[in-house]
Amino acid sequence: MKEVRRWRRFRCNPRVKGQLLWAHKFLPRVSIVITDISEKGIGFVSEWKLEEGPCELRVNSMPTFFVVIKHKGAITRQGRKVYRYGISLRRKLHSVQLAQFRESRKAA
C-alpha cells in the first residue's frame, strides 16, 4: 500500500541537528537529529523517549519554532533503540526555510 501524505516531504541532506525545549520530563533540553521536513511538519530521531505535546524547537540560524509532538515510534539501529517522532508546526514553513533545511551544509 502506498504511503499517503498531505504535504510533500523532503529529506534533509545532511541531517540537521537541533534542540527541543521542554519535551522531556527531567531534561529541559534534548538534542535531536532532523531527518525530513515538509511545509507543516518535521520528522526527527532522538535517543530519548519524549512526551507528546507542545514544545519549542531551536535550530541554528532559524527562528524558534513552536511545535507539537504528534507521532512516535521506536526503531532499532545497530543494536541500539532510538525513537522516531513527527511534529507538526503551527505555521507553514516558507520556501526559503524549506531550502535552508534541505540544503544545509553545516549542522547546528
Backbone torsions as a table, in degrees:
resi	resn	phi	psi	omega
1	MET	NA	137.5	-178.9
2	LYS	-76.2	141.4	178.2
3	GLU	-76.5	130.1	-177.6
4	VAL	-104.5	127.4	179.0
5	ARG	-128.2	147.8	178.7
6	ARG	-81.1	-38.8	-177.9
7	TRP	-116.8	145.5	179.0
8	ARG	-66.6	134.1	-176.2
9	ARG	-102.1	140.8	177.1
10	PHE	-123.9	134.9	175.4
11	ARG	-83.1	140.3	177.7
12	CYS	-81.7	130.8	-177.6
13	ASN	-133.9	108.8	-5.3
14	PRO	-76.3	174.9	-179.5
15	ARG	-61.2	144.6	-175.2
16	VAL	-103.4	136.8	178.1
17	LYS	-96.4	147.9	178.9
18	GLY	-152.6	-177.8	177.4
19	GLN	-131.8	138.6	172.9
20	LEU	-105.2	135.4	177.9
21	LEU	-107.6	134.4	175.4
22	TRP	65.3	34.3	177.4
23	ALA	-103.5	-7.7	-178.0
24	HIS	-124.2	145.8	-175.5
25	LYS	-61.5	-38.7	-173.8
26	PHE	-111.8	-17.9	-178.8
27	LEU	-108.3	123.9	179.9
28	PRO	-72.1	-27.4	179.0
29	ARG	-129.3	134.3	178.5
30	VAL	-128.4	128.8	177.2
31	SER	-79.6	140.7	-179.4
32	ILE	-134.6	166.1	174.3
33	VAL	-121.6	116.0	-179.5
34	ILE	-80.8	125.6	-175.9
35	THR	-104.3	-34.2	179.6
36	ASP	-152.6	158.7	-177.9
37	ILE	-138.8	160.3	168.9
38	SER	-142.8	-177.7	-178.6
39	GLU	-63.8	-32.1	-175.3
40	LYS	-119.8	10.6	-179.0
41	GLY	-160.8	164.5	-179.3
42	ILE	-138.7	136.0	173.8
43	GLY	-104.0	139.2	-179.6
44	PHE	-148.9	166.5	-179.8
45	VAL	-122.2	139.7	178.2
46	SER	-139.9	150.5	175.4
47	GLU	-83.6	-9.6	-178.1
48	TRP	-103.2	146.2	174.7
49	LYS	-84.8	113.2	-174.1
50	LEU	-101.7	160.7	178.5
51	GLU	-88.1	144.6	174.2
52	GLU	-76.5	142.4	179.4
53	GLY	139.4	-172.9	-175.6
54	PRO	-74.7	147.5	175.9
55	CYS	-162.9	-176.9	178.9
56	GLU	-115.2	142.4	177.3
57	LEU	-115.8	128.1	176.9
58	ARG	-119.6	129.7	176.5
59	VAL	-133.0	140.4	-179.9
60	ASN	-53.9	143.2	177.2
61	SER	57.4	25.8	175.9
62	MET	-133.0	154.1	175.4
63	PRO	-69.2	163.7	175.9
64	THR	-69.7	130.1	179.1
65	PHE	-102.7	134.1	173.2
66	PHE	-95.0	118.5	-171.0
67	VAL	-128.3	168.7	176.6
68	VAL	-130.3	121.2	176.7
69	ILE	-73.6	122.4	-174.1
70	LYS	-109.7	-48.7	-172.3
71	HIS	-120.8	146.8	175.4
72	LYS	-147.5	154.7	177.9
73	GLY	-162.8	154.7	-179.7
74	ALA	-104.0	140.2	175.2
75	ILE	-133.9	158.1	178.8
76	THR	-112.3	126.8	177.6
77	ARG	-126.4	120.7	178.3
78	GLN	51.0	42.4	177.0
79	GLY	80.8	-0.3	179.9
80	ARG	-111.1	139.6	179.3
81	LYS	-87.6	125.9	174.6
82	VAL	-126.6	161.2	-176.6
83	TYR	-113.0	134.0	179.8
84	ARG	-108.1	132.3	-175.3
85	TYR	-129.1	158.2	171.2
86	GLY	-127.1	134.0	178.7
87	ILE	-123.5	148.9	176.6
88	SER	-106.4	144.5	179.0
89	LEU	-94.9	150.2	178.0
90	ARG	-74.9	-30.6	177.8
91	ARG	-124.3	152.2	175.9
92	LYS	-66.4	147.0	173.8
93	LEU	-75.4	141.4	175.5
94	HIS	-74.0	155.6	-178.3
95	SER	-59.7	-32.1	177.5
96	VAL	-68.0	-41.4	178.0
97	GLN	-65.1	-41.0	176.3
98	LEU	-58.1	-44.6	-180.0
99	ALA	-64.2	-38.5	179.1
100	GLN	-64.9	-40.2	176.3
101	PHE	-65.4	-47.1	-175.0
102	ARG	-67.2	-40.4	-171.4
103	GLU	-106.4	17.0	-177.8
104	SER	-64.1	132.5	179.0
105	ARG	-99.5	-15.4	-176.4
106	LYS	-127.8	124.7	179.2
107	ALA	-75.5	157.6	-178.5
108	ALA	-67.5	NA	NA
